[in-house]
Amino acid sequence: MTRPTGQGNQQFVNPSKINNIRFSCGALQGDFESLLPFFFVAWPGAMYQNFRLRMSKKEKGLFTLGEKHENSNSFTPYLGFLLPIEACRDIRIKQIFREIPSIINSASLALSDRRVKVQEKLDKAFNQEVKLVSHEMLNNFFQLEPSVAIFQYLNQCFEYITELQIDNGYIEIISLERFPWDNYGELIEWKYRLPMPTDVGMRRLENLSVYFVCGNVFKAVDLFSIARADDRELGRPTEIPLKWFKLDPNIKPADFKIRFEAIDCYGWIDLHITFEDCELIVNLSEVYNPFYSLLTFGQEVAEGDLPIQITIDEESWETVLSVFNTGNSTLIFIRAAKKYTGEIFIEGVVDRKLFASALRAELIRFFNDEFDPALWDSYEPDEDDPNPISITKE
């Protein structure tokens, strides 16, 4: 089976840093080993807007997982429901699926033999009504044909996770509910009714699939990573300044200031970046809302995941803000330049942690004190999360 590939290098969460957090939806974090094996009814390759919209209580149980690719830092995001085998109400079916992982991981069986044996288990569990997808490679994450029968069995015999608690990376199931859809069409209709922009995700509805997961193939993915996976404004600079210069060991980081300012009744916002006595003003437009990208940009700088650049469309030209390593982990080289022409507006060496924390603090201040969402028509807040900057708060 060919699955969609992820885009770019992605950032994964360290599960051991997650303590006493409950999730009812959204980007699932932690060690998934305790949930295995489970059915995963999911849409592969969903986009960032889908994940952000899932942070509403209206879609409890709809989680985001990232399938990490071998020998790569990229991943394929999935959006869907988790149905643990241990929560199956039919003891006979539960026991059959407990036996499948040993077949999948058998070193003594050829792939063709494993396919035959797994299909025999499916036939026994589902009365020969559910089939493997043709040419399925049968690893610890394999796909079933989305037939009428599979949805009927899931509805009759299985429950899906609606809330989890994570403590030091360990996932504990808090609540489950009966899987409510007994056919493919009902679930597709349900997803059509979600409050989602018409240009986001609708074309992906036909990709709904049912997977059986019996190995730890997923990784915890944070929201900043998902944003970068689907964000055309963010990227990696191709140039490497360290090839051309060496940082003076006696250099002192420049003094700098970052300030956002709401400037008129049409919603324009100015981003002021000042190095010493040199100031750059970048116009931020609601037509090309840069704020979620700025959050990701700041997170990457804070974690030292460099180089990173953000392109801000000012409706007359585009300004590219790039951050580079300097060979000194405490200092970064920042440059703002005009896209295509390369005209440099401002550049300097500053303290990395101070820059990241200053950007974060100013974003919080601006959204608390000045931002008027009524002037940004493209901004549609969730009723449970009306402040778009709330994900930066402790």
C-alpha positions in Angstrom: 0.0 0.0 0.0 1.3 3.5 -0.9 0.6 6.1 1.7 1.0 9.9 1.5 4.4 11.2 2.4 5.0 13.8 5.0 6.4 17.2 4.2 9.8 18.3 5.4 11.6 17.7 8.7 9.2 17.6 11.6 9.5 18.2 15.3 8.3 15.4 17.6 7.4 15.7 21.3 9.4 14.1 24.0 6.7 12.1 25.9 8.6 12.0 29.1 8.1 15.8 29.4 4.3 15.5 29.4 2.8 15.3 32.9 -0.8 14.9 34.1 -2.5 16.2 30.9 -5.9 15.1 29.7 -6.8 15.0 26.0 -10.3 14.6 24.5 -9.2 15.5 21.0 -6.4 17.1 19.0 -2.7 16.3 18.7 -2.3 13.1 20.8 1.0 13.1 22.8 2.7 10.4 24.8 3.8 6.8 24.5 1.2 4.8 22.5 2.4 1.4 23.6 -0.2 1.1 26.3 -3.0 1.4 23.7 -1.9 -1.4 21.4 -3.4 -3.1 19.5 -6.2 -0.9 18.2 -8.3 -0.1 15.2 -7.7 3.3 13.8 -10.5 4.8 11.6 -8.7 7.8 10.1 -8.0 10.2 7.3 -4.4 10.2 6.2 -2.4 13.3 5.2 -4.9 15.8 6.7 -3.8 19.4 6.8 -3.0 21.8 9.7 -6.3 23.6 9.6 -8.0 20.3 10.3 -5.9 19.7 13.4 -6.5 23.2 14.7 -10.2 22.9 14.3 -10.2 19.6 16.1 -9.3 21.4 19.4 -13.1 21.9 20.0 -15.0 19.8 22.5 -17.5 19.2 19.7 -15.2 16.6 18.2 -14.1 14.6 21.2 -12.3 11.5 20.4 -10.9 12.8 17.1 -7.1 12.6 17.5 -4.1 13.5 15.4 -1.2 11.0 15.2 2.0 11.1 13.2 3.3 8.0 11.4 7.1 8.5 11.4 9.0 7.4 8.3 12.0 5.1 8.6 15.4 6.8 8.1 13.7 10.2 8.0 12.5 13.0 10.3 9.3 13.5 8.3 5.9 12.0 9.1 2.5 11.4 7.7 -0.3 13.0 9.8 -3.5 11.1 10.4 -6.7 12.4 11.9 -9.1 9.8 13.3 -10.6 7.6 16.1 -8.9 5.0 18.2 -10.7 1.8 19.0 -8.7 -0.4 21.4 -9.0 -4.2 21.0 -9.1 -4.6 24.8 -12.3 -2.6 24.8 -14.0 -5.0 22.3 -17.3 -6.2 23.8 -17.0 -9.6 21.9 -14.6 -11.9 23.7 -14.2 -14.1 20.7 -13.2 -11.3 18.4 -11.0 -9.8 21.0 -9.0 -13.0 21.3 -8.6 -13.4 17.6 -7.1 -9.9 17.2 -4.8 -10.5 20.2 -3.2 -13.3 18.1 -2.5 -11.2 15.0 0.6 -9.3 16.2 2.6 -12.5 16.6 1.8 -13.4 13.0 2.8 -10.0 11.7 6.1 -10.1 13.5 7.0 -13.8 12.8 10.4 -14.0 11.3 9.8 -17.6 10.1 6.9 -16.7 7.8 7.2 -15.3 4.3 5.0 -12.3 3.5 2.6 -14.4 1.4 2.2 -16.8 4.3 1.6 -14.0 6.8 -1.1 -12.5 4.4 -2.9 -15.9 4.3 -2.8 -16.3 8.0 -3.9 -12.8 8.8 -6.8 -13.1 6.3 -7.8 -16.4 8.0 -8.0 -14.5 11.3 -10.1 -11.8 9.7 -12.4 -14.3 8.1 -12.9 -16.0 11.5 -13.6 -12.8 13.3 -15.8 -11.2 10.7 -17.4 -14.1 9.0 -15.4 -13.7 5.8 -16.8 -10.2 5.2 -13.7 -8.1 5.8 -10.6 -8.2 3.6 -7.0 -6.9 3.6 -6.2 -4.2 1.1 -4.5 -5.8 -1.9 -0.7 -5.6 -1.9 -0.8 -4.6 1.8 2.8 -5.0 3.2 1.5 -6.3 6.6 3.7 -4.4 9.0 2.5 -3.2 12.4 0.2 -0.7 10.7 -2.0 -2.2 7.9 -5.1 -1.2 6.1 -8.5 -3.1 5.7 -11.0 -2.5 2.9 -13.6 0.0 4.1 -16.6 -2.3 3.5 -20.1 -2.1 4.9 -19.3 -5.1 7.1 -16.3 -3.6 8.9 -18.3 -0.5 10.0 -21.1 -2.7 11.2 -18.8 -4.8 13.3 -17.0 -1.7 14.7 -20.4 -0.3 15.7 -21.7 -3.5 17.3 -18.6 -4.6 19.1 -16.1 -1.7 19.7 -15.8 1.5 21.6 -13.6 4.5 20.8 -11.5 6.6 23.1 -13.0 9.9 24.1 -10.5 11.0 26.8 -7.0 10.1 27.8 -4.7 11.1 30.6 -0.9 11.3 30.1 1.5 11.2 33.0 5.3 11.2 32.3 4.5 10.0 28.8 2.3 7.0 29.8 -1.2 7.1 28.3 -4.1 6.0 30.4 -7.6 5.6 28.9 -10.1 7.7 31.0 -13.3 7.2 29.0 -14.7 5.3 26.0 -18.0 5.5 24.0 -19.6 3.1 21.6 -18.5 3.7 18.0 -21.6 5.4 16.7 -21.3 5.0 12.9 -22.4 1.7 11.3 -21.6 2.6 7.8 -19.0 4.5 5.8 -21.5 7.1 4.5 -22.7 8.2 7.9 -19.2 9.0 9.0 -18.5 10.9 5.8 -21.7 12.9 6.3 -20.7 13.7 9.9 -17.4 15.1 8.7 -19.1 17.2 6.1 -21.0 18.9 8.9 -17.9 19.9 10.8 -17.2 23.7 10.9 -14.4 23.6 8.3 -13.5 26.0 5.5 -14.7 24.7 2.2 -11.2 24.8 0.7 -9.7 22.8 3.6 -9.9 19.1 3.8 -13.1 18.5 1.8 -11.1 16.9 -1.0 -9.6 14.5 1.5 -12.9 13.0 2.7 -12.7 10.1 0.3 -9.4 8.9 1.9 -11.1 7.6 5.0 -9.7 4.2 5.9 -9.7 1.6 8.6 -6.3 0.5 9.9 -5.2 -2.2 12.4 -2.3 -1.0 14.6 -0.2 -3.5 16.6 3.2 -1.8 16.8 4.5 1.5 18.1 4.6 3.2 14.7 3.3 6.6 15.8 5.1 9.5 17.4 3.7 12.3 19.5 3.4 15.4 17.4 3.0 18.9 18.7 0.8 21.6 17.1 3.8 23.6 16.0 5.1 20.6 14.0 1.8 20.1 12.4 1.7 23.8 11.5 5.0 23.5 9.8 4.0 20.4 7.9 1.3 22.5 6.0 2.7 26.0 6.2 4.0 27.5 2.9 5.2 30.6 4.8 7.8 28.7 6.7 10.9 27.1 5.4 14.6 26.4 5.6 17.0 28.9 4.2 19.2 27.4 1.5 22.2 29.7 2.3 24.6 28.9 5.1 26.3 32.1 6.4 28.8 30.1 8.4 30.4 29.0 5.1 31.4 32.6 4.5 32.2 34.1 7.9 33.3 33.2 11.4 31.8 34.8 14.4 34.1 37.1 16.4 34.4 35.3 19.8 34.4 38.8 21.5 31.2 40.0 19.8 28.4 41.2 22.0 24.8 40.5 21.0 22.9 43.6 19.8 20.2 45.2 21.8 16.9 44.7 20.1 13.1 45.3 20.5 10.1 43.6 19.1 6.7 45.3 19.0 3.3 44.7 17.4 1.1 47.7 16.8 -2.5 47.9 15.5 -2.4 50.9 13.2 -5.8 51.6 11.6 -9.4 50.7 11.3 -8.8 48.3 8.4 -6.9 45.8 10.6 -3.4 46.4 9.5 -0.7 45.6 12.1 2.8 46.7 12.1 5.7 44.5 13.3 8.5 46.7 14.6 12.0 45.0 14.8 14.7 47.2 16.1 18.4 46.4 16.3 20.4 49.1 18.2 19.3 52.3 16.4 18.0 50.6 13.2 14.3 49.9 12.9 12.4 47.7 10.4 8.6 48.0 10.1 6.8 45.0 8.5 3.1 45.4 7.5 1.0 42.4 8.6 -2.2 41.8 6.6 -5.3 39.8 7.6 -5.4 38.7 3.9 -2.2 36.8 4.5 -2.4 36.1 8.3 1.1 35.3 9.5 0.4 34.8 13.2 0.3 31.0 13.4 3.4 30.9 11.3 5.1 33.4 13.7 4.2 31.1 16.6 5.9 28.2 14.9 8.8 30.4 13.9 9.4 31.5 17.5 9.1 27.9 18.8 11.8 26.8 16.3 14.1 29.6 17.5 13.5 28.8 21.1 14.4 25.1 20.6 17.4 26.0 18.5 16.0 24.1 15.5 17.8 26.2 12.9 18.0 27.6 10.3 14.4 28.8 9.9 12.8 31.5 7.9 9.3 33.0 7.6 8.0 34.8 4.6 5.5 37.7 5.4 3.3 38.9 2.5 2.8 42.7 2.9 0.5 42.8 -0.1 3.0 44.9 -2.0 6.1 42.8 -1.5 7.2 39.9 0.6 9.7 40.2 3.5 11.7 37.2 4.5 12.9 37.0 8.1 15.7 34.4 8.5 17.5 33.0 11.5 20.8 31.2 11.2 23.2 29.4 13.5 26.4 31.2 14.4 28.5 28.3 15.8 27.7 29.7 19.3 24.5 28.1 20.8 23.6 31.3 22.6 23.8 33.6 19.6 21.9 33.7 16.3 22.3 35.7 13.2 19.0 37.4 12.0 18.4 38.9 8.6 15.3 40.5 7.1 15.4 40.9 3.3 13.1 41.5 0.4 12.1 38.4 -1.4 13.4 37.8 -5.0 15.7 40.9 -5.0 17.6 40.0 -1.8 17.7 43.6 -0.6 18.7 43.5 3.0 16.5 45.6 5.3 18.1 44.7 8.7 20.5 42.2 10.1 22.4 41.5 13.3 23.6 39.0 16.0 21.3 38.6 19.0 20.8 36.3 22.0 18.7 33.3 20.8 16.8 32.7 24.0 16.1 36.4 24.6 14.9 36.8 21.1 12.5 33.9 21.3 11.2 34.9 24.7 10.7 38.5 23.6 8.7 37.5 20.6 6.5 35.2 22.7 6.0 37.8 25.4 5.1 40.5 22.8 2.6 38.2 21.0 0.9 37.5 24.3 0.8 41.3 25.2 -0.5 42.3 21.8 -3.3 39.7 21.7 -4.4 40.5 25.2 -4.2 44.3 24.9 -4.5 45.5 21.3 -5.7 42.8 18.8 -9.3 43.3 17.5 -10.5 40.0 15.9 -13.4 41.9 14.3 -11.0 43.6 11.9 -9.5 40.2 10.8 -12.2 38.6 8.8 -10.2 35.5 8.1 -9.8 34.8 11.8 -12.5 32.5 13.1 -12.0 31.7 16.8 -13.1 28.4 18.3 -15.8 29.1 20.9 -13.7 27.2 23.5 -10.5 29.0 22.5 -11.4 32.6 21.5 -7.8 33.9 21.9 -5.5 32.6 19.1 -2.4 33.2 21.2 -3.5 31.0 24.1 -1.4 28.1 22.9 1.7 30.1 23.9 0.7 30.4 27.5 2.0 28.2 30.3 
